[in-house]
Amino acid sequence: MSELVLNLETEVLALLRQVNPSASSSARELIIIELYRRGAISDGKAAQLLEMPRPDFRQYAARLGLPYFSLTQEEWADEVLQSHK
């Protein structure tokens, strides 16, 4: 495992600790969530990294306001057409 050192203001660190007493765990979780939000990793990879079952991650992401599907209307129409062939 690699190590990343962050220099955070006291206020930011205090806010992280409100989310999770372990600031490093909070930071790690936030990074994984952001990678998922940006589409850099799949929900399965995010779940694996957060050590939770995939359905639990999907529910967690939904509670955070992250959509499971992020398709345009055109992409969704193509998916529907493909599934009816």
N, C-alpha and C positions, 0 to 999 in steps of 0.2 A: 504494500500500500504506500502511496505517496503522501506527502504532507504539504499542505498549503497554509501559509501564514497570512492572516488578515489583520490589518491595523484598523480597528473600528473605534469610533468615538464612544465614550462611556454611555451616552444616551442610547446609541444603537445596540450596544451590548446588553444593556438593561432591558430593552424591548425584546431582543432575542430570548433572553432568559424568562420573560413573561410567557412566551410561547412554549418554551421547554427549558427546564433548569440547566441543561447541558447546551451551552451556546454552540459548541461545535456540532452537536447533533442537529440543532435547528438550522445552522448554516448548511450542513450537508443536505438536509431534507429540502430546503429552499432551492438549492442548486439543482437537485434532481427534478423537482417540480418545474422549475424554469426550463430545464432541458426538454422535458416532456411538452410543456406549453409551446415551445418554439419548434417542436417537431423533430428535434435532434435525436430523441430516443422514443421507442414505442411504449405503450402502456405496460406491456409485459416486462420490458427491461426496467422501467421505473419501479414496477412492483417488486421485481427481483432485487433491485438495489435498496429498496426500502424494507425489504424482507417482510412482505405482506402478500397474501394471495391476490391474484389479478382482479377478481371481482371486488375485493375490498379496496384496492387502489382506485378502480373506476368510481366507486361510491365516494371515496375521499376526494378525488379530483372534481367530481360533480359538486360536492359541498363547497369546494374552493371556487366554483364557477367556471371550471375548465370543461369544455364540451368533449364528449367522447368522440363524436364525429366532427370533423372540420372540413366538410366538402362544400364546394360551391354548388349552386343549383344545377349547373351544367354537369358537374361531376356526379351529383346524386342522380340526375336523370339518366346518365350513362350506366350507373350501377343498377338502377331499376331495369333498364332495357336488357342488360347482360343477364340479370337474374331471371328474366322471363323467356330466355332463349332455350 
